[in-house]
Amino acid sequence: MRSALRLGLTGGIGSGKSTVAQLLADLGAGVIDADAISRSTTAAGGAAIPLIQSQFGPSFVCSDGTLDRERMRQHIFADPKAKLLLEGIIHPLVGQQIAAQAKELVDAGTTCLVFDIPLLVESGHWRKSLQRVLVIDCSTATQVSRVMARSGLAMADVERIIAAQASRAQRLAAADLVLLNDGVSLPELAAQVAQIGRQFGL
């Protein structure tokens, strides 16, 4: 496999990470979305579904063939070991898909791979396979207001989600590059991303 620069992209919920990923893709980067891959494994026909049925029972799969997320959430809340069992099914499948997508992009001539990984800092194992980590940063107040506006969640629910993720300080400590996405317009953000992209040959 030819080599390409491997850039990790992460940020807390509401930081604007998905927007930055799209801007990098527009510049010619190959973006690999770990969340989308993870969701696909538990969609109808997803590779994780037969394994989930075998491990947890058919009642954890909805009639449309997708993972019953609410039932699984309740089960994990009642039995924390279930989370490890579920991760043991999904994570290897996601890893295989990420590797396959990366190979496909590099074989097609992509010189910069962007690994969009929401829990990059929390997972611990990603850092060693990446050459650079770009963190999209903003204040907690900005995160809360953005997520409330787009999802309709209550402030307390958003704050709980943020509290369950790595702290802002932990993400910044893991960063090689930081892009502050607080109080900037989309054109300003695009200009910042273009400047960063030049460092990676984009």
N, C-alpha and C positions, 0 to 999 in steps of 0.2 A: 504494500500500500504506500502511495506517495505520502509525503508529510504535509501537514497544514498546521497553522498556529491554532492552538486550542484555548479559547477564551471562555471562562465561566462567567455567567451573568446571573446576578441574584439581587434581591431586595425584598423588603417586607411587603405585606399586602398593602395595596394602594400607593406603592412608591412610583408606579409608572413603568415597571419593568417590561411589561408586554409591549408598551409603546416604543421603548428603546429597542427591544428585540426586532420589532417591525422596521424601525429606522435603520438598524444594522443590516437587515435582510435587503432593504432597498438599496443599500450601498454595495451589495454583492456578497455579504457573508452568508454562510450556510447555517441556518438556525435550527437547532434540535431542541424541541420542547418536551422536557421530561414529564411535565404534568399531563400533556396531551397524550403521550405514549402510555402513561400509567392509566389514564381514563380509558384508553382503547382496549386495554387488557381485560377490563371488567365490563365492557359494552357487550351487546348481544353478539355472540360468536367470538368473543375475546378469548385469548389463550388461557387466561386465569379462571374462566368460568367453570370448566370441568373439574379443575383442581379445587376450587372453592366448594363445589357441590360435594366432592369426595371428602374434603376435610371437615366442612361445617354442616353439610346436609342440604338437600334440595330446597328447603324452606328459605335459604339465604339468597336464592335466585328468583327474581320476579318472573311473572308469566311471559313478559316480553324477552326473556333471556338475559337481562342485565342483572348486575349485582344489586341486591336490595340494600342500598346504602344506609337507610335509616335503621333497619334491623341489625345490620353489622355494627353501626355506631353504638346502639344500645347494648349489644353483646360485648363489645370491647370495653364499654364503660363498666359492665358488670364483671368482666373477666379480662384483666389487663394482658394476660398471657395470649389471648386471642389476637391481639394486635401484632405480636411477634410472629404468630402462625400466618397471619394474612400477609405481613411484610415478607415472610419467607417464600410465599408463593409469588407475589407481585414483583419484588425487587429484582430477582434474577431475570424475569421476563423483560422488564424494562431495560436492564443492562444489555441484554442481547439485542433488543431493538435499537437502542442508542448506538451500539457498536456497528450494527448493520447500516443504519442511516449515515453514520460518520464515514464508513467505507464508501458508500454510494456517492456521497458528496465529494470526497477527495478524489475518487476515480473519475468524477465528472470535471475535475479541475479546480474545485473550490480551494482557496488558499487560506481562508480563515473560517474556522468552525466556532460557532457560538453555542455553548451549552446552557440553555435557559433552565436553571434549576432553583426553584423557590427555596428548597431546604438545603441548599449547598453547604451552609455553615453548620447546620444541625446534623447533617449526615456524617461529617467527619472524613469519609473515605474519598470524597471527590477531589480534594485539593491536590493530591499527588499526581493526578492524571491531567491537570490543567497547567498551562504555562502562565496565564494571567487570570486574575479575578477582578471583574468590574462590578462594583456595588452601586446600585441606584439608591440614593439616600434622600430622605425628607423627614420633616419633623413628625412626631407622633400625632399631633393635632391635624396635620395635613392628611396623614394616612386615614384617620378616623373620618374626617369630613368627606374625603373622596369615596371611601367604601360605603358610607351611609348614603351618599348621593346616588351611587350606581346600583346598590343592592337593596336599599330600603331596610337594612338591618338597624336595630336600635344601637345606640352608642355603647351600651354595656356589652352587647354581643360582639361588636367590633373590637372593643378593648380586650375582651377575652381571647379573641383570635390572635391579636397582636402579642398578648402576654404569653401565648403558647409557642410563639416563634422565637428565634434567636433575638437577643436584644440589639438595639441599634449599635451599641458599643461593640458587641461581639462581631456583627457584620463588618463594621468599619475596621476592626482589628484584622480581619481576614482579607481585606481589600488590597490589591495592587494599584487600583484606580478607583476613584470615587466620582460619580456624577451627581451633583446636587440638583434634584428636581423639585424645587420648592419655590413657588412664586415666579416660575418662568413660563413664557408662552411656548406653544408648540414649535414655531419657527426658531426660537432661541434654543430650545432643546435639540432640535434637528441640527443646528449649527454646532452645538457642543458634541453631539454624537459624531458628526462628520469630522470634527477635529480629532476625536479619539480614534475614529476609524482609520485615519491616515497613519497612525502608529502601527496599524495592523495590515497595511497595504490595501486598504479599501478606498 
